[in-house]
Amino acid sequence: GVKNGSSVDSSKWRVNETPQDCGLIPSIAVSLWLGWNGIVLCLVLYAIILANSLHRTVIFGLMTLSLLLPPDFPGKAGHKFGDWIMLKAEQYFGLKTIIEDEEGLLKYSEEKAIIYAFSPHDMLPFGVFAFNPILNRVPGGSTMHCLMTSAIFNIPFLKHVYTWVKAKPVDKKTFMGRLHKNKSFTFCPGGVQEVILLDPQKPDDLVLFLQNRKGFIKLALSTGSPIVPVFGFNLDGTFGYWFPKGALIEKLSRMIGFLPMIYWGRFGIPFGIPHPKKLTIVVGSPIDVPKMDEVTKEKIDEYHQLFVDELIKLFERHKHSEGYGNKRLKIA
Protein backbone atom coordinates (compact mmCIF):
# COMPACT_ATOMS: atom_id res chain seq x y z
CA GLY A 1 0.00 0.00 0.00
CA VAL A 2 0.90 3.65 -0.15
CA LYS A 3 2.65 4.97 2.90
CA ASN A 4 4.00 8.28 1.66
CA GLY A 5 4.33 8.51 -2.09
CA SER A 6 4.19 5.32 -4.11
CA SER A 7 6.67 3.81 -6.51
CA VAL A 8 4.75 2.55 -9.50
CA ASP A 9 5.71 -0.52 -11.50
CA SER A 10 3.54 -0.62 -14.60
CA SER A 11 4.56 -4.22 -15.34
CA LYS A 12 2.35 -5.25 -12.41
CA TRP A 13 -0.77 -3.50 -13.73
CA ARG A 14 -3.68 -5.80 -14.52
CA VAL A 15 -5.39 -4.50 -17.64
CA ASN A 16 -8.74 -5.93 -18.66
CA GLU A 17 -10.67 -4.73 -21.70
CA THR A 18 -14.00 -5.77 -23.22
CA PRO A 19 -14.52 -5.22 -26.97
CA GLN A 20 -17.12 -2.49 -27.48
CA ASP A 21 -20.59 -3.36 -28.76
CA CYS A 22 -23.19 -0.59 -28.57
CA GLY A 23 -25.71 -2.43 -30.75
CA LEU A 24 -29.36 -3.12 -29.98
CA ILE A 25 -29.17 -5.57 -27.05
CA PRO A 26 -26.49 -3.70 -25.02
CA SER A 27 -28.35 -0.43 -25.72
CA ILE A 28 -31.62 -1.91 -24.39
CA ALA A 29 -29.80 -3.18 -21.27
CA VAL A 30 -28.25 0.24 -20.58
CA SER A 31 -31.68 1.86 -21.15
CA LEU A 32 -33.17 -0.45 -18.50
CA TRP A 33 -30.44 0.75 -16.14
CA LEU A 34 -29.68 4.42 -16.88
CA GLY A 35 -32.82 5.30 -18.85
CA TRP A 36 -35.26 5.19 -15.92
CA ASN A 37 -35.07 8.92 -15.16
CA GLY A 38 -36.53 9.55 -18.61
CA ILE A 39 -38.97 6.62 -18.44
CA VAL A 40 -40.43 7.76 -15.08
CA LEU A 41 -40.68 11.36 -16.31
CA CYS A 42 -42.48 10.28 -19.50
CA LEU A 43 -44.90 8.10 -17.51
CA VAL A 44 -45.74 10.97 -15.15
CA LEU A 45 -46.22 13.46 -18.01
CA TYR A 46 -48.34 10.96 -19.94
CA ALA A 47 -50.46 10.23 -16.85
CA ILE A 48 -51.06 13.91 -16.14
CA ILE A 49 -51.59 15.22 -19.69
CA LEU A 50 -52.73 12.46 -22.06
CA ALA A 51 -53.87 9.36 -20.18
CA ASN A 52 -57.49 8.37 -19.61
CA SER A 53 -58.50 7.64 -16.04
CA LEU A 54 -57.76 3.90 -16.31
CA HIS A 55 -54.21 4.43 -17.60
CA ARG A 56 -53.63 7.14 -15.02
CA THR A 57 -54.78 4.85 -12.20
CA VAL A 58 -52.57 2.00 -13.45
CA ILE A 59 -49.46 4.22 -13.76
CA PHE A 60 -49.80 5.87 -10.36
CA GLY A 61 -50.87 2.55 -8.82
CA LEU A 62 -47.69 0.83 -10.06
CA MET A 63 -45.55 3.73 -8.85
CA THR A 64 -47.13 3.60 -5.39
CA LEU A 65 -46.70 -0.18 -5.29
CA SER A 66 -43.03 0.20 -6.23
CA LEU A 67 -42.49 2.71 -3.42
CA LEU A 68 -44.14 0.37 -0.91
CA LEU A 69 -42.23 -2.76 -1.95
CA PRO A 70 -38.77 -3.48 -0.48
CA PRO A 71 -35.93 -2.30 -2.77
CA ASP A 72 -34.67 -5.78 -3.66
CA PHE A 73 -38.09 -7.11 -4.69
CA PRO A 74 -38.42 -9.73 -6.28
CA GLY A 75 -35.17 -11.01 -4.80
CA LYS A 76 -33.11 -13.51 -6.80
CA ALA A 77 -34.77 -12.82 -10.16
CA GLY A 78 -34.13 -9.09 -9.80
CA HIS A 79 -30.45 -9.62 -9.02
CA LYS A 80 -30.09 -12.01 -11.97
CA PHE A 81 -31.58 -9.31 -14.20
CA GLY A 82 -29.17 -6.77 -12.68
CA ASP A 83 -26.21 -9.05 -13.45
CA TRP A 84 -27.34 -9.31 -17.09
CA ILE A 85 -27.58 -5.50 -17.33
CA MET A 86 -24.04 -5.14 -15.94
CA LEU A 87 -22.54 -7.66 -18.38
CA LYS A 88 -24.20 -5.84 -21.29
CA ALA A 89 -23.11 -2.42 -19.98
CA GLU A 90 -19.55 -3.75 -19.99
CA GLN A 91 -19.95 -4.25 -23.76
CA TYR A 92 -21.80 -0.96 -24.39
CA PHE A 93 -18.95 1.08 -22.87
CA GLY A 94 -16.15 -1.26 -24.04
CA LEU A 95 -15.03 -1.22 -20.41
CA LYS A 96 -11.32 -1.13 -19.73
CA THR A 97 -10.00 -1.43 -16.17
CA ILE A 98 -6.42 -0.88 -15.06
CA ILE A 99 -5.65 -2.20 -11.57
CA GLU A 100 -2.24 -0.85 -10.55
CA ASP A 101 -1.71 -2.94 -7.42
CA GLU A 102 -3.86 -6.05 -7.52
CA GLU A 103 -1.62 -7.85 -5.04
CA GLY A 104 -2.01 -5.08 -2.44
CA LEU A 105 -5.78 -4.96 -2.92
CA LEU A 106 -6.18 -8.74 -2.64
CA LYS A 107 -4.16 -8.75 0.57
CA TYR A 108 -6.42 -6.11 2.14
CA SER A 109 -9.70 -7.50 0.81
CA GLU A 110 -9.24 -10.70 2.82
CA GLU A 111 -9.21 -8.88 6.16
CA LYS A 112 -10.70 -5.39 5.73
CA ALA A 113 -13.30 -3.34 3.89
CA ILE A 114 -11.66 -1.35 1.10
CA ILE A 115 -13.05 2.13 0.39
CA TYR A 116 -12.77 2.78 -3.36
CA ALA A 117 -13.13 6.57 -3.75
CA PHE A 118 -14.26 7.24 -7.35
CA SER A 119 -13.78 10.52 -9.24
CA PRO A 120 -15.12 12.38 -11.16
CA HIS A 121 -18.84 12.45 -10.32
CA ASP A 122 -19.62 14.24 -13.59
CA MET A 123 -23.28 14.17 -14.69
CA LEU A 124 -23.97 10.61 -13.54
CA PRO A 125 -21.02 8.63 -12.17
CA PHE A 126 -22.09 5.43 -13.93
CA GLY A 127 -18.44 4.32 -14.27
CA VAL A 128 -18.76 2.86 -10.76
CA PHE A 129 -20.43 -0.17 -12.38
CA ALA A 130 -16.89 -1.47 -13.02
CA PHE A 131 -16.92 -2.50 -9.33
CA ASN A 132 -19.92 -4.79 -9.68
CA PRO A 133 -18.82 -8.25 -8.49
CA ILE A 134 -20.36 -10.04 -11.51
CA LEU A 135 -17.71 -8.37 -13.72
CA ASN A 136 -14.90 -9.66 -11.51
CA ARG A 137 -12.67 -6.69 -12.31
CA VAL A 138 -11.71 -5.30 -8.91
CA PRO A 139 -10.75 -7.16 -5.71
CA GLY A 140 -13.37 -6.81 -2.98
CA GLY A 141 -15.39 -10.01 -2.94
CA SER A 142 -18.93 -10.94 -3.90
CA THR A 143 -20.52 -8.43 -1.49
CA MET A 144 -18.99 -5.35 -3.20
CA HIS A 145 -21.52 -2.52 -3.55
CA CYS A 146 -21.68 1.07 -4.69
CA LEU A 147 -23.01 3.67 -2.26
CA MET A 148 -24.90 6.54 -3.90
CA THR A 149 -27.33 9.36 -3.19
CA SER A 150 -30.28 8.09 -1.17
CA ALA A 151 -32.58 10.19 -3.41
CA ILE A 152 -32.49 7.31 -5.94
CA PHE A 153 -34.05 4.93 -3.42
CA ASN A 154 -37.09 7.22 -3.08
CA ILE A 155 -37.97 7.07 -6.80
CA PRO A 156 -40.29 4.32 -8.07
CA PHE A 157 -38.69 1.63 -10.31
CA LEU A 158 -35.21 3.23 -9.99
CA LYS A 159 -34.96 2.01 -6.40
CA HIS A 160 -35.34 -1.61 -7.57
CA VAL A 161 -33.05 -1.43 -10.61
CA TYR A 162 -30.24 0.22 -8.66
CA THR A 163 -30.59 -2.35 -5.87
CA TRP A 164 -30.39 -5.18 -8.43
CA VAL A 165 -27.13 -3.74 -9.79
CA LYS A 166 -25.68 -3.66 -6.23
CA ALA A 167 -26.22 -0.10 -5.02
CA LYS A 168 -27.09 1.12 -1.54
CA PRO A 169 -27.69 4.61 -0.07
CA VAL A 170 -24.56 6.54 0.96
CA ASP A 171 -25.62 7.40 4.50
CA LYS A 172 -23.32 7.20 7.53
CA LYS A 173 -25.10 4.12 8.90
CA THR A 174 -24.58 2.09 5.68
CA PHE A 175 -21.01 3.40 5.32
CA MET A 176 -19.99 2.45 8.87
CA GLY A 177 -21.97 -0.80 8.80
CA ARG A 178 -20.00 -1.99 5.79
CA LEU A 179 -16.66 -0.95 7.31
CA HIS A 180 -17.42 -2.87 10.51
CA LYS A 181 -18.49 -5.97 8.54
CA ASN A 182 -15.38 -5.82 6.29
CA LYS A 183 -17.49 -5.37 3.15
CA SER A 184 -15.76 -3.32 0.44
CA PHE A 185 -17.55 -0.63 -1.57
CA THR A 186 -17.11 2.29 -3.94
CA PHE A 187 -18.58 5.79 -3.74
CA CYS A 188 -18.06 9.30 -5.17
CA PRO A 189 -16.70 11.66 -2.51
CA GLY A 190 -17.29 14.72 -4.74
CA GLY A 191 -21.01 14.03 -4.96
CA VAL A 192 -23.69 16.22 -6.54
CA GLN A 193 -21.58 19.31 -5.79
CA GLU A 194 -19.36 18.38 -8.75
CA VAL A 195 -22.33 18.60 -11.12
CA ILE A 196 -22.88 22.22 -10.01
CA LEU A 197 -19.21 22.95 -10.85
CA LEU A 198 -19.50 21.62 -14.43
CA ASP A 199 -18.88 24.39 -16.95
CA PRO A 200 -19.68 23.71 -20.63
CA GLN A 201 -17.49 26.73 -21.49
CA LYS A 202 -14.44 24.99 -20.01
CA PRO A 203 -14.50 21.37 -21.20
CA ASP A 204 -10.79 20.93 -20.45
CA ASP A 205 -11.19 21.63 -16.73
CA LEU A 206 -12.06 18.60 -14.61
CA VAL A 207 -13.22 20.03 -11.28
CA LEU A 208 -13.27 17.65 -8.32
CA PHE A 209 -15.06 18.88 -5.20
CA LEU A 210 -12.75 17.28 -2.65
CA GLN A 211 -11.19 20.04 -0.55
CA ASN A 212 -13.80 19.82 2.22
CA ARG A 213 -14.76 16.18 1.73
CA LYS A 214 -13.14 14.77 4.85
CA GLY A 215 -15.94 12.79 6.47
CA PHE A 216 -14.94 9.53 4.77
CA ILE A 217 -11.33 10.01 5.89
CA LYS A 218 -12.52 10.28 9.50
CA LEU A 219 -14.58 7.08 9.17
CA ALA A 220 -11.63 5.28 7.54
CA LEU A 221 -9.34 6.31 10.43
CA SER A 222 -11.86 5.22 13.06
CA THR A 223 -11.90 1.70 11.54
CA GLY A 224 -8.41 1.47 9.99
CA SER A 225 -9.87 0.92 6.51
CA PRO A 226 -7.66 1.39 3.43
CA ILE A 227 -8.69 4.05 0.88
CA VAL A 228 -8.07 3.55 -2.84
CA PRO A 229 -8.10 6.46 -5.32
CA VAL A 230 -10.01 5.67 -8.54
CA PHE A 231 -10.38 7.76 -11.69
CA GLY A 232 -12.82 7.27 -14.56
CA PHE A 233 -11.73 8.47 -18.01
CA ASN A 234 -14.29 9.44 -20.69
CA LEU A 235 -17.23 9.97 -18.33
CA ASP A 236 -17.15 13.65 -19.21
CA GLY A 237 -18.92 14.42 -22.47
CA THR A 238 -21.25 11.39 -22.34
CA PHE A 239 -24.16 13.80 -21.73
CA GLY A 240 -25.10 17.29 -22.84
CA TYR A 241 -26.71 19.33 -20.07
CA TRP A 242 -28.26 22.58 -18.89
CA PHE A 243 -29.04 23.65 -15.35
CA PRO A 244 -29.94 26.88 -13.56
CA LYS A 245 -27.12 28.50 -11.56
CA GLY A 246 -27.27 30.23 -8.21
CA ALA A 247 -26.94 29.82 -4.45
CA LEU A 248 -30.59 28.77 -4.06
CA ILE A 249 -30.21 25.92 -6.58
CA GLU A 250 -27.03 24.76 -4.81
CA LYS A 251 -28.82 24.72 -1.47
CA LEU A 252 -31.83 22.87 -2.92
CA SER A 253 -29.68 20.24 -4.64
CA ARG A 254 -27.78 19.55 -1.41
CA MET A 255 -31.10 19.14 0.38
CA ILE A 256 -32.69 16.72 -2.12
CA GLY A 257 -29.48 14.92 -3.14
CA PHE A 258 -29.53 15.74 -6.85
CA LEU A 259 -29.44 18.80 -9.09
CA PRO A 260 -32.66 19.89 -10.87
CA MET A 261 -31.49 19.96 -14.50
CA ILE A 262 -32.04 18.92 -18.09
CA TYR A 263 -29.61 16.53 -19.73
CA TRP A 264 -29.58 14.55 -22.95
CA GLY A 265 -27.53 11.62 -24.17
CA ARG A 266 -27.39 9.30 -27.17
CA PHE A 267 -29.49 10.40 -30.18
CA GLY A 268 -30.15 13.66 -28.27
CA ILE A 269 -32.91 12.03 -26.22
CA PRO A 270 -33.70 14.08 -23.09
CA PHE A 271 -32.91 12.13 -19.89
CA GLY A 272 -31.76 9.30 -22.15
CA ILE A 273 -28.75 7.00 -21.98
CA PRO A 274 -25.15 8.22 -22.25
CA HIS A 275 -23.22 8.29 -25.51
CA PRO A 276 -21.34 4.99 -25.81
CA LYS A 277 -17.87 6.35 -25.13
CA LYS A 278 -15.20 3.80 -24.24
CA LEU A 279 -14.65 3.99 -20.48
CA THR A 280 -11.33 3.43 -18.77
CA ILE A 281 -11.39 3.05 -14.98
CA VAL A 282 -7.96 3.24 -13.30
CA VAL A 283 -7.59 1.94 -9.76
CA GLY A 284 -4.58 3.11 -7.73
CA SER A 285 -2.70 1.53 -4.82
CA PRO A 286 -4.41 1.25 -1.43
CA ILE A 287 -3.51 3.98 1.06
CA ASP A 288 -2.69 2.32 4.35
CA VAL A 289 -4.86 3.95 7.03
CA PRO A 290 -4.14 3.33 10.76
CA LYS A 291 -6.97 2.56 13.19
CA MET A 292 -7.34 5.33 15.74
CA ASP A 293 -9.51 5.33 18.85
CA GLU A 294 -9.35 9.13 19.04
CA VAL A 295 -9.31 10.56 15.52
CA THR A 296 -7.55 13.95 15.48
CA LYS A 297 -8.10 16.81 13.04
CA GLU A 298 -4.38 16.72 12.16
CA LYS A 299 -4.58 13.04 11.16
CA ILE A 300 -7.74 13.66 9.10
CA ASP A 301 -6.01 16.52 7.25
CA GLU A 302 -2.84 14.46 6.74
CA TYR A 303 -4.65 11.48 5.20
CA HIS A 304 -7.01 13.68 3.21
CA GLN A 305 -3.99 15.42 1.64
CA LEU A 306 -2.35 12.04 0.96
CA PHE A 307 -5.54 10.84 -0.76
CA VAL A 308 -5.80 13.97 -2.95
CA ASP A 309 -2.10 13.77 -3.86
CA GLU A 310 -2.38 10.09 -4.81
CA LEU A 311 -5.51 10.77 -6.91
CA ILE A 312 -3.72 13.55 -8.82
CA LYS A 313 -0.68 11.28 -9.40
CA LEU A 314 -3.00 8.51 -10.63
CA PHE A 315 -4.62 10.92 -13.12
CA GLU A 316 -1.22 12.21 -14.29
CA ARG A 317 0.12 8.67 -14.83
CA HIS A 318 -2.70 7.73 -17.19
CA LYS A 319 -3.91 10.98 -18.77
CA HIS A 320 -1.70 10.88 -21.87
CA SER A 321 -2.45 7.25 -22.76
CA GLU A 322 -6.18 7.99 -22.32
CA GLY A 323 -6.14 11.11 -24.53
CA TYR A 324 -6.48 13.57 -21.64
CA GLY A 325 -3.17 15.37 -22.26
CA ASN A 326 -4.94 18.74 -22.67
CA LYS A 327 -7.17 18.38 -19.59
CA ARG A 328 -6.48 19.86 -16.18
CA LEU A 329 -7.55 18.49 -12.82
CA LYS A 330 -8.77 21.15 -10.40
CA ILE A 331 -9.46 20.43 -6.74
CA ALA A 332 -12.25 22.67 -5.42
Buried (B, 14 or more C-beta within 10 A) or exposed (E): BBEEEBEEEEEEBBEBEBEBBBEEEBBBBBBBBBBBBBBBEEBBEEBEEEBEEEEBEEBBEEBEEBEEEEBBBEEEEBBEBBBBBBBBBBBBBBBBBBBBBBEBBEBBBEEBBBBBBBBBBBBBBBBBBBBBBBBEBBBBEEBBBBBBBBBBBEBBBBBBBBBBBBBBBBEEEBBEEBBEEBBBBBBBBBBBBBBBBBEEEEEEBBBBBBEEBBEBBBBBBBBBBBBBBBBBBBBBEBBBBEBEEEEEBBEBBBEEBBBEBEBBBBEEEEBBBBBBBBBBBBBBBBBBBEEBEEBEEEBBEBBBEBBBBBBBBBBEBBBEEBEBEEBEBEBE
